[in-house]
Amino acid sequence: MTTSQILLGIGLVVALAVGCQVVASLLRVPAILLLLPAGFIAGTLTEVVNPQKLLGPAFSPLVSLAVAVILYDAGLGLDLRHLKGHTRTVVVRLVWLGALVTWVSAALLAVPVIGMSLSAAVMLGAILVVSGPTVVGPLLGFVRPTERLQRVLVWEGSLIDPLGGILGALVFHGVLASGQQSLADKVAMFCGSAAIGLAGGALGTALLWLLLRRLTLDEVLATTVQLAAVVSVAAACDAFRDDTGLIAAVVMGIALANLPGLDMPARRSFFETLVSLIIGLLFISISATVTPQSLRHVVLPALGLVAALVLVVRPMVALLSTARTDVPYRERWFIGWMAPRGIVAAATASTFSVALVGAGIGGAQKILPATFVVIVATVMVYGLTAVPAARRLGVRRSARSRPLLVGGDPWVIELGRALRSAGLDVLMWAGLDVQRRRIAEAGLDLAPGGLLAAATGAGAELEGITDVLLLTDEDDFNALAFMTLKETVEGPVHRLAPPTRGHGVVAPYTGSEALFGPGLNRPELAHRYADGARIVVVPAGEGVPAGHDTLFLVRQDGRLAAATEAGPPTPGDGDTAILLTPAAAPPPRPGR
């Protein structure tokens, strides 16, 4: 290829990778639905979108290193201390039992259905074990299932990606070892591959622990060090023995997330951006290598495999994993209807199939096109049917708002009780023990754990929260929490206005729209409440009495609308108003 063709090809791959993700975000559909067809069409219709020609022999090693970065980032999100109680039981079963049943079932079906050798079928089964949060997350965001379902499926997707990567790498080396003459050679090659990956992961973990623990590195340099370490260790392992770098990368990520005394940042902005770009590039590049000729004799058999996986294998896994638990059958059936495949399946299929074809494994050339069909089909099936299935099973989360009130002053507790009386499921959090006791005594639900850790970490304590109201008497805490939570909470995050001429560290400078009307800031609210003002609930249709201030409206459908510095929300039919009374006036007759 000429220099112009190479530049045009690289530019088109990047443009398609990012453009498809932007369009998918606007359409609120998983990006994979656009990335795979876009790459396949571009690879079929153009000569320049051909990664094997663009990168030559470097394509397969670069895919392997890119997957290593993805798996390292996935491993960093697996703080196993957050996986506890009932969720742990179901998720652990889904991961190990689901992986085993799916692997064996897919391998046994692939031999007669797709026409593979047993070795290639075993490899395909291991590849199809993975699901992945990059696909499950967007689907669940659209479906909005109940909190327990959300928790279980997100954790399953987060765990199965890195563990499936390890399984794929081990099976790959086991398949290659099957061509050796003696059983001793097979066992030695398999164990050697696992040992190299584990040793590389341990060495990389120790190196990063020393650098991040002992040296004072800023955020940029610490992120650069992590990226350099995972790429270097994975490359070194792969150079010593093919595809052992994936094992090393997963081990490094999980180990660093769970090592005591090492606090990894809850938000990894650079890694998140890099992984998002890598996913787009990999999907476009890998799907561009799938030709119509390779799909011609694979599509129908692969669709038969998809039908078995969707209709038989996954429901069986869900029922076995939830047996003897308190998970209702409606939720069990929905768990059995959510197992789309994603980027790790595509990338590992691309990486392993080339080497297996070169080793002369029968049917190995069908692994990539079959995986391509399974990914497209499962994402389309679950993407198109998940919402109707959740609605029919009655497992969707209520559309009503679920606000989190942060603060424990008496007026905040009264506000929580008022919102609850308006029909909302209210959750509260406070830092002081005395405030937490007051909240419990008021009969309000209390969020466990640290606020920022619960909201930004891998735990699910705050799942289902639609609005966050920062109402503490510490203006800087409100402002800092606002800047952190607005990046992680799906719904709006509001905070109290600081004193007009406050000079806190950050409180006056966040640029956010504060709660309530002009002048109704934190000191004024506390002062008026101390002077006898109260928070009442009245039908919005009655109007706002003189001297009263609108704090919130609860819409007829249960959505919460806050009054801000820009003004109060406009009431509609059936709305409920949350008002602050004047200090000296008796409250009006409550509507509820």
Backbone hydrogen bonds, N-H to C=O, Kabsch-Sander energy under -0.5 kcal/mol:
donor,donor_aa,acceptor,acceptor_aa,energy
6,I,2,T,-2.4
7,L,3,T,-2.5
8,L,4,S,-2.5
9,G,5,Q,-2.7
10,I,6,I,-2.7
11,G,7,L,-2.5
12,L,8,L,-2.3
13,V,9,G,-2.4
14,V,10,I,-2.4
15,A,11,G,-2.4
16,L,12,L,-2.6
17,A,13,V,-2.4
18,V,14,V,-2.4
19,G,15,A,-2.8
20,C,16,L,-2.3
21,Q,17,A,-0.9
22,V,18,V,-2.2
23,V,19,G,-2.6
24,A,20,C,-2.5
25,S,21,Q,-2.0
26,L,22,V,-2.0
27,L,23,V,-2.3
28,R,24,A,-1.1
29,V,24,A,-2.1
33,L,30,P,-1.6
34,L,31,A,-1.6
35,L,31,A,-2.6
36,L,32,I,-1.7
38,A,34,L,-2.1
39,G,35,L,-2.6
40,F,36,L,-2.4
41,I,37,P,-2.7
42,A,38,A,-2.5
43,G,39,G,-2.6
44,T,40,F,-1.7
45,L,41,I,-2.8
46,T,42,A,-1.8
50,N,48,V,-1.8
53,K,50,N,-1.3
54,L,50,N,-2.8
55,L,51,P,-2.8
56,G,51,P,-0.5
56,G,52,Q,-0.7
58,A,55,L,-1.8
59,F,56,G,-1.7
62,L,58,A,-2.3
63,V,59,F,-2.2
64,S,60,S,-2.1
65,L,61,P,-2.3
66,A,62,L,-2.4
67,V,63,V,-2.5
68,A,64,S,-1.8
69,V,65,L,-1.8
70,I,66,A,-2.0
71,L,67,V,-2.8
72,Y,68,A,-2.3
73,D,69,V,-2.3
74,A,70,I,-2.3
75,G,71,L,-2.4
76,L,72,Y,-1.9
77,G,73,D,-0.8
77,G,74,A,-0.8
78,L,75,G,-1.7
79,D,77,G,-1.0
80,L,78,L,-1.2
82,H,79,D,-2.1
83,L,80,L,-1.0
84,K,82,H,-0.9
87,T,84,K,-0.8
88,R,84,K,-0.9
89,T,85,G,-1.4
90,V,86,H,-1.9
91,V,87,T,-2.7
92,V,88,R,-2.7
93,R,89,T,-1.8
94,L,90,V,-2.6
95,V,91,V,-2.4
96,W,92,V,-2.4
97,L,93,R,-1.7
98,G,93,R,-1.2
99,A,95,V,-1.9
100,L,96,W,-2.0
101,V,97,L,-2.8
102,T,98,G,-2.5
103,W,99,A,-2.3
104,V,100,L,-2.4
105,S,101,V,-2.6
106,A,102,T,-2.7
107,A,103,W,-2.2
108,L,104,V,-2.5
109,L,105,S,-2.3
110,A,106,A,-2.2
111,V,107,A,-1.1
113,V,109,L,-2.3
114,I,110,A,-1.3
115,G,110,A,-0.9
115,G,111,V,-0.6
116,M,110,A,-1.0
117,S,362,G,-1.6
121,A,117,S,-2.4
122,V,118,L,-2.5
123,M,119,S,-1.7
124,L,120,A,-2.4
125,G,121,A,-2.7
126,A,122,V,-1.8
127,I,123,M,-2.0
128,L,124,L,-2.2
129,V,126,A,-0.8
130,V,127,I,-0.9
135,V,132,G,-1.2
136,V,132,G,-2.3
137,G,133,P,-2.1
139,L,135,V,-1.5
140,L,136,V,-2.7
141,G,137,G,-2.3
142,F,138,P,-1.3
143,V,139,L,-2.3
144,R,140,L,-3.3
146,T,395,V,-1.9
150,Q,146,T,-2.7
151,R,147,E,-2.6
152,V,148,R,-2.6
153,L,149,L,-2.6
154,V,150,Q,-2.3
155,W,151,R,-2.3
156,E,152,V,-2.4
157,G,153,L,-2.3
158,S,154,V,-2.3
159,L,155,W,-2.3
160,I,156,E,-2.8
161,D,157,G,-1.2
163,L,159,L,-2.0
164,G,160,I,-2.4
165,G,161,D,-1.9
166,I,162,P,-2.0
167,L,163,L,-2.4
168,G,164,G,-2.8
169,A,165,G,-2.2
170,L,166,I,-2.5
171,V,167,L,-2.9
172,F,168,G,-2.5
173,H,169,A,-1.9
174,G,170,L,-2.1
175,V,171,V,-2.9
176,L,172,F,-2.3
177,A,173,H,-2.1
178,S,174,G,-1.0
178,S,175,V,-0.5
179,G,176,L,-1.3
180,Q,177,A,-2.0
186,K,182,S,-1.9
187,V,183,L,-2.6
188,A,184,A,-2.4
189,M,185,D,-2.5
190,F,186,K,-2.3
191,C,187,V,-2.8
192,G,188,A,-2.2
193,S,189,M,-2.0
194,A,190,F,-2.1
195,A,191,C,-2.6
196,I,192,G,-2.4
197,G,193,S,-2.2
198,L,194,A,-2.6
199,A,195,A,-2.8
200,G,196,I,-2.6
201,G,197,G,-2.3
202,A,198,L,-2.6
203,L,199,A,-2.6
204,G,200,G,-2.7
205,T,201,G,-2.5
206,A,202,A,-2.5
207,L,203,L,-2.4
208,L,204,G,-2.5
209,W,205,T,-2.7
210,L,206,A,-2.2
211,L,207,L,-2.3
212,L,208,L,-3.2
213,R,209,W,-2.2
214,R,210,L,-2.3
215,L,210,L,-0.5
215,L,211,L,-1.2
217,L,215,L,-1.2
222,A,218,D,-2.9
223,T,219,E,-2.0
224,T,220,V,-2.3
225,V,221,L,-2.5
226,Q,222,A,-1.9
227,L,223,T,-2.4
228,A,224,T,-2.6
229,A,225,V,-2.4
230,V,226,Q,-2.6
231,V,227,L,-2.2
232,S,228,A,-2.4
233,V,229,A,-2.8
234,A,230,V,-2.2
235,A,231,V,-2.5
236,A,232,S,-2.6
237,C,233,V,-2.5
238,D,234,A,-2.6
239,A,235,A,-2.4
240,F,236,A,-1.6
241,R,237,C,-3.0
244,T,241,R,-1.5
248,A,244,T,-1.7
249,A,245,G,-2.5
250,V,246,L,-2.1
251,V,247,I,-2.3
252,M,248,A,-2.3
253,G,249,A,-2.2
254,I,250,V,-2.6
255,A,251,V,-2.4
256,L,252,M,-2.4
257,A,253,G,-1.8
258,N,254,I,-1.0
258,N,255,A,-0.7
259,L,255,A,-1.2
262,L,259,L,-1.1
264,M,262,L,-0.9
272,E,268,R,-3.1
273,T,269,S,-2.4
274,L,270,F,-2.9
275,V,271,F,-3.2
276,S,272,E,-2.1
277,L,273,T,-2.1
278,I,274,L,-2.8
279,I,275,V,-2.8
280,G,276,S,-1.8
281,L,277,L,-2.6
282,L,278,I,-3.0
283,F,279,I,-2.5
284,I,280,G,-2.2
285,S,281,L,-2.7
286,I,282,L,-3.3
287,S,283,F,-2.2
288,A,284,I,-1.4
289,T,285,S,-0.8
289,T,286,I,-1.0
290,V,287,S,-0.8
291,T,289,T,-0.7
295,L,291,T,-1.3
296,R,292,P,-1.2
298,V,295,L,-1.6
299,V,295,L,-2.3
302,A,298,V,-2.8
303,L,299,V,-2.4
304,G,300,L,-1.8
305,L,301,P,-1.8
306,V,302,A,-2.4
307,A,303,L,-2.3
308,A,304,G,-1.8
309,L,305,L,-2.5
310,V,306,V,-2.9
311,L,307,A,-2.7
312,V,308,A,-1.9
313,V,308,A,-2.3
314,R,309,L,-2.6
316,M,312,V,-2.0
317,V,313,V,-2.4
318,A,314,R,-2.5
319,L,315,P,-2.4
320,L,316,M,-2.4
321,S,317,V,-2.5
322,T,318,A,-1.7
323,A,320,L,-0.6
325,T,322,T,-1.3
332,R,328,P,-2.1
333,W,329,Y,-2.3
334,F,330,R,-1.5
335,I,331,E,-2.4
336,G,332,R,-1.7
337,W,334,F,-1.8
338,M,335,I,-1.0
346,A,342,G,-1.7
347,A,343,I,-3.1
348,T,344,V,-2.7
349,A,345,A,-2.0
350,S,346,A,-2.1
351,T,347,A,-2.4
352,F,348,T,-3.0
353,S,349,A,-2.0
354,V,350,S,-0.9
355,A,351,T,-0.8
356,L,352,F,-2.2
357,V,353,S,-2.6
358,G,354,V,-2.1
359,A,355,A,-1.5
360,G,357,V,-1.5
361,I,356,L,-2.3
364,A,361,I,-1.8
366,K,363,G,-1.7
367,I,364,A,-1.5
370,A,366,K,-2.2
371,T,367,I,-2.4
372,F,368,L,-2.5
373,V,369,P,-2.2
374,V,370,A,-2.4
375,I,371,T,-2.6
376,V,372,F,-2.3
377,A,373,V,-2.7
378,T,374,V,-2.7
379,V,375,I,-2.3
380,M,376,V,-2.1
381,V,377,A,-2.8
382,Y,378,T,-2.6
383,G,379,V,-2.5
384,L,380,M,-2.1
385,T,381,V,-1.6
386,A,382,Y,-2.2
389,A,385,T,-2.6
390,A,386,A,-2.8
391,R,387,V,-2.6
392,R,388,P,-2.6
393,L,389,A,-2.4
394,G,390,A,-1.0
395,V,390,A,-2.3
396,R,390,A,-0.6
397,R,144,R,-3.9
401,S,558,G,-2.8
404,L,467,D,-2.7
405,L,403,P,-0.5
405,L,427,L,-2.7
406,V,404,L,-0.6
406,V,469,L,-3.0
407,G,405,L,-0.7
407,G,429,W,-2.8
412,V,409,D,-0.5
413,I,409,D,-2.1
414,E,410,P,-2.2
415,L,411,W,-2.0
416,G,412,V,-2.3
417,R,413,I,-2.2
418,A,414,E,-2.2
419,L,415,L,-2.6
420,R,416,G,-2.1
421,S,417,R,-2.3
422,A,418,A,-1.1
423,G,420,R,-1.8
424,L,419,L,-1.9
425,D,401,S,-0.9
426,V,424,L,-1.0
427,L,403,P,-2.3
428,M,445,D,-2.3
429,W,405,L,-2.3
436,R,432,L,-2.2
437,R,433,D,-2.2
438,R,434,V,-1.8
439,I,435,Q,-2.2
440,A,436,R,-2.2
441,E,437,R,-2.7
442,A,438,R,-1.6
443,G,440,A,-1.5
444,L,439,I,-1.9
445,D,426,V,-0.7
447,A,428,M,-3.6
454,A,450,G,-2.5
455,A,451,L,-2.0
456,T,452,L,-2.2
457,G,453,A,-2.1
462,L,454,A,-0.6
463,E,460,A,-1.4
465,I,462,L,-1.7
466,T,402,R,-1.9
467,D,402,R,-0.9
468,V,492,P,-2.0
469,L,404,L,-3.0
470,L,468,V,-0.6
470,L,494,H,-3.0
471,L,406,V,-2.8
471,L,469,L,-0.9
475,D,473,D,-0.7
478,N,474,E,-2.3
479,A,475,D,-2.3
480,L,476,D,-2.9
481,A,477,F,-3.0
482,F,478,N,-2.1
483,M,479,A,-2.2
484,T,480,L,-1.7
485,L,481,A,-3.2
486,K,482,F,-2.2
487,E,484,T,-0.9
488,T,485,L,-1.4
489,V,485,L,-2.9
494,H,468,V,-3.2
496,L,470,L,-1.8
502,G,499,P,-2.4
509,Y,506,V,-2.0
510,T,507,A,-0.7
514,A,512,S,-0.7
515,L,495,R,-2.7
516,F,563,A,-3.6
520,L,517,G,-1.9
521,N,519,G,-1.6
522,R,497,A,-2.2
525,L,521,N,-2.5
526,A,522,R,-2.3
527,H,523,P,-2.4
528,R,524,E,-2.7
529,Y,525,L,-2.3
530,A,526,A,-2.1
531,D,527,H,-1.4
532,G,529,Y,-1.6
533,A,528,R,-2.7
536,V,534,R,-0.5
536,V,579,L,-2.3
538,V,577,A,-2.3
540,A,575,D,-2.2
542,E,539,P,-1.5
543,G,540,A,-1.7
548,H,545,P,-1.9
549,D,580,L,-2.0
551,L,549,D,-0.5
551,L,578,I,-3.0
552,F,578,I,-1.4
553,L,561,A,-2.8
554,V,576,T,-3.3
555,R,553,L,-0.7
555,R,559,R,-3.2
558,G,555,R,-2.1
561,A,553,L,-2.9
563,A,551,L,-2.5
564,T,567,G,-1.7
565,E,514,A,-1.7
567,G,564,T,-2.0
575,D,572,G,-1.9
576,T,554,V,-2.5
577,A,538,V,-3.1
578,I,552,F,-2.9
579,L,536,V,-2.4
579,L,577,A,-0.6
580,L,549,D,-2.5
581,T,534,R,-3.1
581,T,579,L,-0.6
591,G,537,V,-2.0
592,R,537,V,-0.7
